[in-house]
Amino acid sequence: MTIDIDGYRVLKVLKESRSGAVMLAEHEGLGARRIIKCLSKEHPDYDRLTREARIMQRFRNEAIPIIYDIREEDGYTFLIEEFIEGQSLKDYLKRHIKLSESEILDYSIQLSEILNYIHNPAHKVLHLDLKPENIIVSDHRMKLIDFGSAICREESGSKQMIYGTPGFCAPEMTESGDVDYATDVYILGKIFEYMLLFTPVTPTGYRKVVDSCIRKAKIQFTDSGEVKAALVALQKKKRVQRYEEGMWFAVTGVPTGYHSSWFAYKLARLLIKITGANVLVLDCNSDSNLEQLEDSDSIRESHEFSFRKDGITIAKRVFYEDIKGWRGRGYDFVICDFGTESADAAEIYFTKKYLVGSLMPWTEAAWDAALSSAGYDKHTAVVITEGSRKYGSSKMAKCDIIENRTFRMSRKVTRCILKGLKQE
């Protein structure tokens, strides 16, 4: 299908059918990218785009695309809207594979906030087609697109075609067609259930929220505000629990584990010097570089699975499944040295993650892999021990960069670490 629209240059056809298409286009004057949807007037539901435009123009929310124009040309209706940079939730989860407990709670709260916004009395809109493909993850923020199936609540009793997606539809969408806010809440619960497939650890109480959305619990949610309140309560509870369990840090070496063991030990000494707190270091990698410290002269006490050095408790050979067993033991700071096994660092909540190592041209691929598998985010810091940051992955733009040219804690490194702790 070849479709031209005045003032725009089509860059890519994203979806196409006999009667319409969704395209990525560029405004010829502004150079700005836009999403353009078109539908033939021969289509039995061709006024769908007009209805979508009327609904979306009500919104003024950064989580929902802006509608710029709607036109009719050459037998087609065109809807021109904002292009949101990012990945669909479906693609994002396939790429990242594992969501942390904090991420799944944060993303769920964001989605419930968006739904609460479109449901509020000023808008009274039902989306009716929430699905992973219609949710965009843009810099860890959730965006909701494609209001093609949306209706105003006042229209919910009318006999009209309701479009939904198998696996996410509420029962009433395929039975009575009598939809309401509870319909969107049900679909939201199915999105939450889908996200659970990508998290190794389900946040305590989260499954109960999901069941209340999809009507499997005794208490059923019918309002998105109830969903948000329940999720925020879970998040607050997690924060209190984390505070009681101390601050946890993950350290990963790139491309070799030696860098991580050095940094984990130096970080522990720095924390003791500054705070006088109880610090625990867990040796969570097969290289066991930290065990070499046990042979030094300053060992105060040594046991089969741990030893004390310079006021630091160092636990030996701690496997991933044993890490949680060290929670709640009265340590103010816990540092996990994962060596090069960065994937494990993505499965547990950490106050801060440090990726430490040589940054040379031939290590760029290793940094890419480490940043992806460790679930890099705003809580990640990169510590460069040698080389130049100009060889760094583009993903590093979202991380704190600490350049340290010698194997010692310089003042600059210390300041960066302290700044990171104050921001938590």
C-alpha positions as a LaTeX table, in Angstrom:
\begin{tabular}{lrrr}
\hline
Residue & $x$ (\AA) & $y$ (\AA) & $z$ (\AA) \\
\hline
Met1 & 0.00 & 0.00 & 0.00 \\
Thr2 & 1.37 & 3.39 & $-1.01$ \\
Ile3 & $-0.04$ & 6.30 & 0.99 \\
Asp4 & 1.09 & 9.91 & 0.79 \\
Ile5 & 0.10 & 12.72 & 3.12 \\
Asp6 & 0.96 & 16.34 & 2.46 \\
Gly7 & 3.73 & 17.76 & 4.61 \\
Tyr8 & 5.04 & 14.40 & 5.83 \\
Arg9 & 7.61 & 11.90 & 4.64 \\
Val10 & 6.89 & 8.27 & 5.55 \\
Leu11 & 9.93 & 6.66 & 7.17 \\
Lys12 & 8.52 & 3.25 & 7.97 \\
Val13 & 5.24 & 1.34 & 7.78 \\
Leu14 & 4.72 & $-0.23$ & 11.21 \\
Lys15 & 1.43 & $-2.03$ & 10.50 \\
Glu16 & $-0.49$ & $-2.54$ & 7.29 \\
Ser17 & $-3.77$ & $-4.01$ & 6.11 \\
Arg18 & $-5.98$ & $-3.70$ & 3.03 \\
Ser19 & $-7.87$ & $-0.77$ & 4.47 \\
Gly20 & $-5.27$ & 1.12 & 6.48 \\
Ala21 & $-1.82$ & 1.44 & 8.01 \\
Val22 & 0.18 & 2.79 & 10.94 \\
Met23 & 3.30 & 4.67 & 9.87 \\
Leu24 & 6.30 & 6.40 & 11.35 \\
Ala25 & 6.68 & 9.70 & 9.48 \\
Glu26 & 8.70 & 12.90 & 9.61 \\
His27 & 7.28 & 16.40 & 9.38 \\
Glu28 & 8.99 & 17.96 & 6.36 \\
Gly29 & 9.15 & 21.43 & 7.90 \\
Leu30 & 9.97 & 20.66 & 11.54 \\
Gly31 & 11.89 & 17.43 & 11.09 \\
Ala32 & 9.93 & 15.99 & 14.03 \\
Arg33 & 8.78 & 12.39 & 14.01 \\
Arg34 & 5.11 & 11.53 & 14.19 \\
Ile35 & 2.92 & 8.45 & 14.22 \\
Ile36 & 0.29 & 8.57 & 11.47 \\
Lys37 & $-2.67$ & 6.20 & 11.45 \\
Cys38 & $-4.84$ & 5.99 & 8.38 \\
Leu39 & $-8.06$ & 4.13 & 7.64 \\
Ser40 & $-10.00$ & 3.87 & 4.40 \\
Lys41 & $-13.52$ & 5.30 & 4.30 \\
Glu42 & $-14.55$ & 1.98 & 2.81 \\
His43 & $-13.84$ & 0.30 & 6.12 \\
Pro44 & $-17.11$ & $-0.37$ & 8.02 \\
Asp45 & $-15.68$ & 1.27 & 11.14 \\
Tyr46 & $-13.82$ & 4.09 & 9.39 \\
Asp47 & $-15.06$ & 6.71 & 11.90 \\
Arg48 & $-12.99$ & 4.92 & 14.55 \\
Leu49 & $-10.05$ & 7.31 & 14.08 \\
Thr50 & $-12.29$ & 10.34 & 14.53 \\
Arg51 & $-13.61$ & 8.88 & 17.78 \\
Glu52 & $-10.04$ & 8.12 & 18.93 \\
Ala53 & $-8.99$ & 11.72 & 18.20 \\
Arg54 & $-11.97$ & 13.16 & 20.11 \\
Ile55 & $-11.14$ & 11.02 & 23.11 \\
Met56 & $-7.39$ & 11.65 & 23.14 \\
Gln57 & $-7.69$ & 15.42 & 22.81 \\
Arg58 & $-9.17$ & 15.46 & 26.32 \\
Phe59 & $-5.87$ & 14.36 & 27.82 \\
Arg60 & $-2.92$ & 16.47 & 28.95 \\
Asn61 & $-0.64$ & 13.83 & 30.39 \\
Glu62 & 2.96 & 12.99 & 29.47 \\
Ala63 & 2.09 & 9.29 & 29.62 \\
Ile64 & $-0.36$ & 9.64 & 26.68 \\
Pro65 & 0.55 & 10.77 & 23.13 \\
Ile66 & $-0.47$ & 14.26 & 21.99 \\
Ile67 & $-2.91$ & 14.48 & 19.07 \\
Tyr68 & $-1.70$ & 17.03 & 16.51 \\
Asp69 & $-4.19$ & 16.76 & 13.67 \\
Ile70 & $-6.82$ & 14.69 & 11.91 \\
Arg71 & $-7.30$ & 14.93 & 8.15 \\
Glu72 & $-9.24$ & 13.42 & 5.29 \\
Glu73 & $-7.43$ & 12.96 & 1.97 \\
Asp74 & $-7.92$ & 10.66 & $-1.05$ \\
Gly75 & $-10.57$ & 8.54 & 0.62 \\
Tyr76 & $-8.60$ & 8.05 & 3.86 \\
Thr77 & $-8.85$ & 9.46 & 7.37 \\
Phe78 & $-5.45$ & 10.32 & 8.89 \\
Leu79 & $-4.74$ & 10.69 & 12.62 \\
Ile80 & $-1.41$ & 12.40 & 13.39 \\
Glu81 & $-0.05$ & 11.96 & 16.89 \\
Glu82 & 3.13 & 12.24 & 18.95 \\
Phe83 & 5.83 & 9.62 & 18.45 \\
Ile84 & 7.05 & 8.23 & 21.78 \\
Glu85 & 10.60 & 6.92 & 21.80 \\
Gly86 & 10.97 & 3.58 & 23.56 \\
Gln87 & 10.10 & $-0.11$ & 23.44 \\
Ser88 & 6.79 & $-1.86$ & 23.86 \\
Leu89 & 6.45 & $-3.59$ & 27.23 \\
Lys90 & 6.46 & $-6.90$ & 25.34 \\
Asp91 & 9.82 & $-6.19$ & 23.68 \\
Tyr92 & 11.25 & $-4.61$ & 26.83 \\
Leu93 & 10.52 & $-7.71$ & 28.91 \\
Lys94 & 11.88 & $-10.05$ & 26.25 \\
Arg95 & 15.11 & $-8.06$ & 26.23 \\
His96 & 15.56 & $-7.61$ & 29.98 \\
Ile97 & 14.11 & $-11.04$ & 30.88 \\
Lys98 & 14.05 & $-10.35$ & 34.64 \\
Leu99 & 12.28 & $-7.60$ & 36.57 \\
Ser100 & 13.33 & $-6.82$ & 40.13 \\
Glu101 & 10.76 & $-6.52$ & 42.92 \\
Ser102 & 11.17 & $-2.74$ & 42.96 \\
Glu103 & 10.73 & $-2.50$ & 39.17 \\
Ile104 & 7.54 & $-4.56$ & 39.02 \\
Leu105 & 5.99 & $-2.47$ & 41.81 \\
Asp106 & 7.10 & 0.81 & 40.22 \\
Tyr107 & 5.81 & $-0.12$ & 36.75 \\
Ser108 & 2.52 & $-1.41$ & 38.15 \\
Ile109 & 1.94 & 1.81 & 40.10 \\
Gln110 & 2.66 & 3.88 & 36.99 \\
Leu111 & 0.12 & 1.88 & 34.94 \\
Ser112 & $-2.55$ & 2.19 & 37.63 \\
Glu113 & $-1.91$ & 5.97 & 37.75 \\
Ile114 & $-2.44$ & 6.27 & 33.98 \\
Leu115 & $-5.65$ & 4.27 & 34.17 \\
Asn116 & $-6.84$ & 6.35 & 37.12 \\
Tyr117 & $-6.16$ & 9.49 & 35.06 \\
Ile118 & $-8.27$ & 8.45 & 32.07 \\
His119 & $-11.03$ & 7.13 & 34.36 \\
Asn120 & $-11.34$ & 10.30 & 36.44 \\
Pro121 & $-14.60$ & 12.34 & 36.25 \\
Ala122 & $-13.02$ & 14.93 & 33.94 \\
His123 & $-12.45$ & 12.28 & 31.25 \\
Lys124 & $-14.54$ & 9.16 & 31.96 \\
Val125 & $-12.74$ & 7.08 & 29.32 \\
Leu126 & $-12.36$ & 3.30 & 29.10 \\
His127 & $-9.31$ & 2.12 & 27.18 \\
Leu128 & $-10.46$ & $-1.53$ & 26.76 \\
Asp129 & $-7.31$ & $-2.71$ & 24.95 \\
Leu130 & $-4.49$ & $-2.65$ & 27.48 \\
Lys131 & $-1.86$ & $-5.12$ & 26.30 \\
Pro132 & 1.96 & $-5.31$ & 26.32 \\
Glu133 & 2.12 & $-4.01$ & 22.74 \\
Asn134 & 0.16 & $-0.87$ & 23.69 \\
Ile135 & 2.40 & 0.06 & 26.63 \\
Ile136 & 5.68 & 1.83 & 25.84 \\
Val137 & 8.63 & 1.81 & 28.24 \\
Ser138 & 10.50 & 5.07 & 27.72 \\
Asp139 & 13.43 & 5.69 & 30.07 \\
His140 & 11.75 & 3.56 & 32.77 \\
Arg141 & 8.49 & 5.49 & 32.42 \\
Met142 & 5.25 & 3.81 & 31.28 \\
Lys143 & 3.32 & 5.33 & 28.36 \\
Leu144 & $-0.10$ & 4.22 & 27.10 \\
Ile145 & $-0.84$ & 4.31 & 23.37 \\
Asp146 & $-3.51$ & 3.16 & 20.88 \\
Phe147 & $-6.92$ & 4.39 & 22.05 \\
Gly148 & $-8.59$ & 2.86 & 18.99 \\
Ser149 & $-10.86$ & 0.69 & 21.14 \\
Ala150 & $-11.49$ & 3.38 & 23.76 \\
Ile151 & $-14.98$ & 4.69 & 24.50 \\
Cys152 & $-16.52$ & 7.23 & 26.84 \\
Arg153 & $-18.25$ & 5.66 & 29.80 \\
Glu154 & $-21.57$ & 7.11 & 28.69 \\
Glu155 & $-21.30$ & 4.98 & 25.55 \\
Ser156 & $-20.65$ & 1.74 & 27.44 \\
Gly157 & $-24.27$ & 0.60 & 27.18 \\
Ser158 & $-24.52$ & 1.18 & 23.44 \\
Lys159 & $-24.39$ & $-1.76$ & 21.05 \\
Gln160 & $-21.11$ & $-1.17$ & 19.27 \\
Met161 & $-18.12$ & $-3.27$ & 18.34 \\
Ile162 & $-15.69$ & $-3.55$ & 21.26 \\
Tyr163 & $-12.18$ & $-4.53$ & 20.24 \\
Gly164 & $-10.02$ & $-6.42$ & 22.68 \\
Thr165 & $-7.09$ & $-8.82$ & 22.74 \\
Pro166 & $-7.48$ & $-12.54$ & 23.54 \\
Gly167 & $-5.79$ & $-13.39$ & 26.82 \\
Phe168 & $-6.35$ & $-9.89$ & 28.21 \\
Cys169 & $-10.09$ & $-9.35$ & 27.62 \\
Ala170 & $-12.48$ & $-9.19$ & 30.55 \\
Pro171 & $-15.29$ & $-11.80$ & 30.39 \\
Glu172 & $-17.99$ & $-9.16$ & 29.78 \\
Met173 & $-16.26$ & $-7.96$ & 26.61 \\
Thr174 & $-17.01$ & $-11.24$ & 24.85 \\
Glu175 & $-20.29$ & $-11.96$ & 26.61 \\
Ser176 & $-22.64$ & $-9.08$ & 27.43 \\
Gly177 & $-20.61$ & $-6.19$ & 26.05 \\
Asp178 & $-21.63$ & $-4.23$ & 29.17 \\
Val179 & $-18.27$ & $-2.68$ & 30.08 \\
Asp180 & $-17.24$ & $-0.28$ & 32.84 \\
Tyr181 & $-14.18$ & 0.88 & 34.77 \\
Ala182 & $-13.95$ & $-2.60$ & 36.32 \\
Thr183 & $-13.33$ & $-3.93$ & 32.80 \\
Asp184 & $-10.13$ & $-1.91$ & 32.48 \\
Val185 & $-9.11$ & $-2.93$ & 36.01 \\
Tyr186 & $-9.50$ & $-6.60$ & 35.02 \\
Ile187 & $-7.30$ & $-6.08$ & 31.94 \\
Leu188 & $-4.76$ & $-4.20$ & 34.08 \\
Gly189 & $-4.64$ & $-7.25$ & 36.36 \\
Lys190 & $-3.87$ & $-9.44$ & 33.32 \\
Ile191 & $-0.98$ & $-7.08$ & 32.47 \\
Phe192 & 0.33 & $-7.50$ & 36.03 \\
Glu193 & $-0.01$ & $-11.27$ & 35.68 \\
Tyr194 & 1.96 & $-11.10$ & 32.41 \\
Met195 & 4.77 & $-9.14$ & 34.11 \\
Leu196 & 5.01 & $-11.86$ & 36.78 \\
Leu197 & 6.34 & $-14.18$ & 34.09 \\
Phe198 & 9.46 & $-12.00$ & 33.99 \\
Thr199 & 10.32 & $-11.67$ & 37.66 \\
Pro200 & 12.12 & $-14.37$ & 39.68 \\
Val201 & 10.75 & $-13.03$ & 42.97 \\
Thr202 & 7.14 & $-11.86$ & 43.43 \\
Pro203 & 6.81 & $-8.92$ & 45.86 \\
Thr204 & 5.00 & $-9.93$ & 49.04 \\
Gly205 & 1.27 & $-9.23$ & 48.65 \\
Tyr206 & 1.51 & $-8.52$ & 44.89 \\
Arg207 & $-0.24$ & $-11.73$ & 43.85 \\
Lys208 & $-3.17$ & $-10.77$ & 46.09 \\
Val209 & $-3.50$ & $-7.43$ & 44.24 \\
Val210 & $-3.47$ & $-9.26$ & 40.91 \\
Asp211 & $-6.18$ & $-11.67$ & 42.06 \\
Ser212 & $-8.33$ & $-8.77$ & 43.28 \\
Cys213 & $-8.08$ & $-7.21$ & 39.81 \\
Ile214 & $-8.93$ & $-10.38$ & 37.87 \\
Arg215 & $-11.74$ & $-11.33$ & 40.28 \\
Lys216 & $-10.11$ & $-14.38$ & 41.87 \\
Ala217 & $-9.99$ & $-12.91$ & 45.38 \\
Lys218 & $-12.75$ & $-12.39$ & 47.94 \\
Ile219 & $-12.17$ & $-8.62$ & 47.77 \\
Gln220 & $-12.41$ & $-7.46$ & 44.14 \\
Phe221 & $-11.10$ & $-4.16$ & 42.82 \\
Thr222 & $-13.45$ & $-2.27$ & 40.51 \\
Asp223 & $-11.67$ & 1.09 & 40.59 \\
Ser224 & $-8.11$ & 1.89 & 39.43 \\
Gly225 & $-7.66$ & 4.14 & 42.46 \\
Glu226 & $-8.06$ & 1.09 & 44.72 \\
Val227 & $-5.38$ & $-0.73$ & 42.73 \\
Lys228 & $-2.94$ & 2.17 & 43.02 \\
Ala229 & $-3.54$ & 2.51 & 46.78 \\
Ala230 & $-2.89$ & $-1.20$ & 47.35 \\
Leu231 & 0.34 & $-1.11$ & 45.30 \\
Val232 & 1.63 & 2.04 & 47.01 \\
Ala233 & 1.02 & 0.36 & 50.38 \\
Leu234 & 3.11 & $-2.62$ & 49.25 \\
Gln235 & 5.88 & $-0.30$ & 48.05 \\
Lys236 & 5.98 & 1.59 & 51.38 \\
Lys237 & 6.11 & $-1.70$ & 53.25 \\
Lys238 & 9.04 & $-2.84$ & 51.11 \\
Arg239 & 10.91 & 0.41 & 51.80 \\
Val240 & 10.46 & 0.03 & 55.57 \\
Gln241 & 11.63 & $-3.58$ & 55.33 \\
Arg242 & 14.70 & $-2.57$ & 53.28 \\
Tyr243 & 15.59 & 0.11 & 55.83 \\
Glu244 & 15.42 & $-2.44$ & 58.65 \\
Glu245 & 17.59 & $-4.85$ & 56.66 \\
Gly246 & 20.29 & $-2.26$ & 55.97 \\
Met247 & 21.62 & $-0.86$ & 52.70 \\
Trp248 & 22.64 & $-3.48$ & 50.12 \\
Phe249 & 25.19 & $-2.99$ & 47.35 \\
Ala250 & 26.03 & $-5.15$ & 44.34 \\
Val251 & 29.54 & $-5.10$ & 42.88 \\
Thr252 & 30.33 & $-6.69$ & 39.52 \\
Gly253 & 33.67 & $-6.87$ & 37.72 \\
Val254 & 33.96 & $-6.18$ & 33.99 \\
Pro255 & 35.53 & $-8.01$ & 32.25 \\
Thr256 & 37.30 & $-9.86$ & 35.08 \\
Gly257 & 36.21 & $-10.49$ & 38.65 \\
Tyr258 & 39.41 & $-9.17$ & 40.24 \\
His259 & 38.26 & $-5.57$ & 39.94 \\
Ser260 & 35.03 & $-6.28$ & 41.81 \\
Ser261 & 36.72 & $-7.96$ & 44.79 \\
Trp262 & 39.16 & $-5.07$ & 45.18 \\
Phe263 & 36.36 & $-2.50$ & 45.01 \\
Ala264 & 34.03 & $-4.45$ & 47.38 \\
Tyr265 & 36.74 & $-4.61$ & 50.04 \\
Lys266 & 37.76 & $-0.97$ & 49.64 \\
Leu267 & 34.10 & 0.13 & 49.72 \\
Ala268 & 33.60 & $-1.79$ & 52.97 \\
Arg269 & 36.63 & $-0.12$ & 54.56 \\
Leu270 & 35.43 & 3.30 & 53.43 \\
Leu271 & 31.97 & 2.75 & 54.95 \\
Ile272 & 33.47 & 1.68 & 58.26 \\
Lys273 & 35.81 & 4.68 & 58.31 \\
Ile274 & 33.03 & 7.16 & 57.54 \\
Thr275 & 30.13 & 5.70 & 59.53 \\
Gly276 & 31.64 & 3.25 & 62.03 \\
Ala277 & 28.81 & 0.90 & 61.00 \\
Asn278 & 28.63 & $-2.90$ & 60.86 \\
Val279 & 29.61 & $-4.01$ & 57.35 \\
Leu280 & 29.19 & $-7.44$ & 55.78 \\
Val281 & 30.77 & $-8.53$ & 52.49 \\
Leu282 & 29.34 & $-11.61$ & 50.74 \\
Asp283 & 31.69 & $-13.44$ & 48.37 \\
Cys284 & 29.05 & $-14.48$ & 45.80 \\
Asn285 & 31.20 & $-15.68$ & 42.91 \\
Ser286 & 33.06 & $-18.84$ & 42.00 \\
Asp287 & 36.46 & $-17.08$ & 41.79 \\
Ser288 & 36.49 & $-16.49$ & 45.58 \\
Asn289 & 39.10 & $-13.73$ & 45.30 \\
Leu290 & 38.13 & $-12.34$ & 48.70 \\
Glu291 & 39.21 & $-15.57$ & 50.41 \\
Gln292 & 42.83 & $-14.63$ & 49.69 \\
Leu293 & 42.46 & $-11.97$ & 52.40 \\
Glu294 & 42.00 & $-14.73$ & 54.98 \\
Asp295 & 45.72 & $-15.58$ & 54.73 \\
Ser296 & 46.83 & $-12.07$ & 55.77 \\
Asp297 & 48.19 & $-11.18$ & 59.21 \\
Ser298 & 45.33 & $-8.90$ & 60.28 \\
Ile299 & 42.68 & $-11.65$ & 60.55 \\
Arg300 & 40.91 & $-11.31$ & 63.90 \\
Glu301 & 38.78 & $-14.45$ & 63.74 \\
Ser302 & 38.07 & $-17.14$ & 61.17 \\
His303 & 35.29 & $-19.70$ & 60.80 \\
Glu304 & 34.38 & $-22.30$ & 58.22 \\
Phe305 & 32.09 & $-19.94$ & 56.28 \\
Ser306 & 33.26 & $-16.45$ & 57.32 \\
Phe307 & 36.16 & $-14.45$ & 58.73 \\
Arg308 & 36.79 & $-10.95$ & 60.13 \\
Lys309 & 39.36 & $-8.51$ & 58.77 \\
Asp310 & 39.76 & $-4.79$ & 59.49 \\
Gly311 & 36.36 & $-4.73$ & 61.20 \\
Ile312 & 34.65 & $-6.29$ & 58.16 \\
Thr313 & 32.79 & $-9.59$ & 58.24 \\
Ile314 & 33.46 & $-11.51$ & 55.01 \\
Ala315 & 31.23 & $-14.48$ & 54.22 \\
Lys316 & 32.83 & $-17.13$ & 51.97 \\
Arg317 & 31.26 & $-19.04$ & 49.07 \\
Val318 & 27.76 & $-17.57$ & 49.35 \\
Phe319 & 25.56 & $-18.99$ & 46.58 \\
Tyr320 & 22.75 & $-16.93$ & 45.09 \\
Glu321 & 20.03 & $-18.92$ & 46.87 \\
Asp322 & 21.75 & $-18.29$ & 50.23 \\
Ile323 & 22.02 & $-14.49$ & 49.93 \\
Lys324 & 18.61 & $-13.74$ & 51.41 \\
Gly325 & 19.52 & $-15.78$ & 54.47 \\
Trp326 & 21.92 & $-13.00$ & 55.47 \\
Arg327 & 19.15 & $-10.40$ & 55.65 \\
Gly328 & 18.03 & $-9.09$ & 59.04 \\
Arg329 & 21.27 & $-9.99$ & 60.88 \\
Gly330 & 21.94 & $-6.47$ & 62.14 \\
Tyr331 & 24.37 & $-5.27$ & 59.48 \\
Asp332 & 24.06 & $-1.65$ & 58.41 \\
Phe333 & 25.68 & $-2.27$ & 55.02 \\
Val334 & 25.88 & $-5.48$ & 52.98 \\
Ile335 & 28.12 & $-5.66$ & 49.90 \\
Cys336 & 27.71 & $-8.56$ & 47.46 \\
Asp337 & 30.74 & $-9.32$ & 45.28 \\
Phe338 & 29.35 & $-11.13$ & 42.21 \\
Gly339 & 32.62 & $-11.24$ & 40.26 \\
Thr340 & 31.62 & $-11.40$ & 36.60 \\
Glu341 & 28.31 & $-13.14$ & 37.37 \\
Ser342 & 26.30 & $-9.96$ & 36.80 \\
Ala343 & 22.97 & $-11.67$ & 36.02 \\
Asp344 & 22.53 & $-12.53$ & 39.70 \\
Ala345 & 22.73 & $-8.82$ & 40.60 \\
Ala346 & 19.50 & $-8.17$ & 38.66 \\
Glu347 & 17.36 & $-10.49$ & 40.78 \\
Ile348 & 17.68 & $-8.78$ & 44.16 \\
Tyr349 & 16.92 & $-5.19$ & 45.18 \\
Phe350 & 20.09 & $-3.18$ & 45.80 \\
Thr351 & 20.48 & 0.39 & 47.01 \\
Lys352 & 23.34 & 0.80 & 44.56 \\
Lys353 & 25.04 & $-1.31$ & 41.89 \\
Tyr354 & 28.67 & $-0.83$ & 40.94 \\
Leu355 & 30.19 & $-2.12$ & 37.69 \\
Val356 & 33.96 & $-2.02$ & 38.06 \\
Gly357 & 36.68 & $-2.69$ & 35.54 \\
Ser358 & 38.98 & $-1.87$ & 32.67 \\
Leu359 & 37.46 & 0.21 & 29.88 \\
Met360 & 39.48 & $-0.50$ & 26.76 \\
Pro361 & 38.33 & $-0.79$ & 23.11 \\
Trp362 & 38.17 & $-4.59$ & 23.24 \\
Thr363 & 36.02 & $-4.64$ & 26.41 \\
Glu364 & 33.07 & $-2.67$ & 24.98 \\
Ala365 & 31.04 & $-5.83$ & 24.26 \\
Ala366 & 31.68 & $-7.09$ & 27.80 \\
Trp367 & 30.38 & $-3.81$ & 29.26 \\
Asp368 & 27.28 & $-4.01$ & 27.04 \\
Ala369 & 26.55 & $-7.52$ & 28.32 \\
Ala370 & 27.18 & $-6.58$ & 31.95 \\
Leu371 & 24.98 & $-3.46$ & 31.82 \\
Ser372 & 22.12 & $-5.45$ & 30.29 \\
Ser373 & 22.28 & $-8.51$ & 32.55 \\
Ala374 & 22.70 & $-6.46$ & 35.74 \\
Gly375 & 19.50 & $-4.51$ & 35.03 \\
Tyr376 & 21.27 & $-1.14$ & 34.88 \\
Asp377 & 19.23 & 1.89 & 35.96 \\
Lys378 & 19.57 & 5.16 & 37.86 \\
His379 & 21.00 & 3.20 & 40.81 \\
Thr380 & 24.01 & 1.97 & 38.80 \\
Ala381 & 27.52 & 3.45 & 38.91 \\
Val382 & 30.40 & 2.61 & 36.57 \\
Val383 & 33.89 & 2.60 & 38.08 \\
Ile384 & 36.65 & 2.77 & 35.45 \\
Thr385 & 40.01 & 1.51 & 36.71 \\
Glu386 & 41.92 & 1.99 & 33.44 \\
Gly387 & 41.24 & 3.02 & 29.86 \\
Ser388 & 39.03 & 5.83 & 28.54 \\
Arg389 & 35.31 & 6.40 & 28.89 \\
Lys390 & 35.19 & 7.27 & 25.18 \\
Tyr391 & 35.10 & 3.53 & 24.54 \\
Gly392 & 32.09 & 3.12 & 26.81 \\
Ser393 & 28.75 & 1.69 & 25.79 \\
Ser394 & 25.96 & 4.17 & 25.00 \\
Lys395 & 24.07 & 2.57 & 27.88 \\
Met396 & 26.51 & 4.20 & 30.28 \\
Ala397 & 24.78 & 7.53 & 29.68 \\
Lys398 & 22.18 & 6.47 & 32.27 \\
Cys399 & 24.79 & 5.54 & 34.89 \\
Asp400 & 27.01 & 7.52 & 37.24 \\
Ile401 & 30.57 & 7.47 & 35.87 \\
Ile402 & 33.45 & 7.29 & 38.35 \\
Glu403 & 36.91 & 7.34 & 36.76 \\
Asn404 & 39.59 & 5.89 & 39.00 \\
Arg405 & 43.05 & 5.36 & 37.50 \\
Thr406 & 44.70 & 3.57 & 40.40 \\
Phe407 & 43.72 & 0.71 & 42.67 \\
Arg408 & 42.92 & 2.93 & 45.61 \\
Met409 & 39.94 & 4.93 & 46.80 \\
Ser410 & 40.72 & 8.41 & 45.55 \\
Arg411 & 38.94 & 11.47 & 46.96 \\
Lys412 & 36.93 & 11.74 & 43.76 \\
Val413 & 35.70 & 8.14 & 44.08 \\
Thr414 & 34.87 & 8.72 & 47.74 \\
Arg415 & 32.85 & 11.86 & 46.94 \\
Cys416 & 30.90 & 10.02 & 44.23 \\
Ile417 & 30.07 & 7.15 & 46.59 \\
Leu418 & 28.92 & 9.46 & 49.36 \\
Lys419 & 26.82 & 11.47 & 46.91 \\
Gly420 & 25.16 & 8.26 & 45.77 \\
Leu421 & 24.35 & 7.24 & 49.34 \\
Lys422 & 22.77 & 10.63 & 50.14 \\
Gln423 & 20.47 & 10.35 & 47.12 \\
Glu424 & 18.94 & 7.06 & 48.31 \\
\hline
\end{tabular}
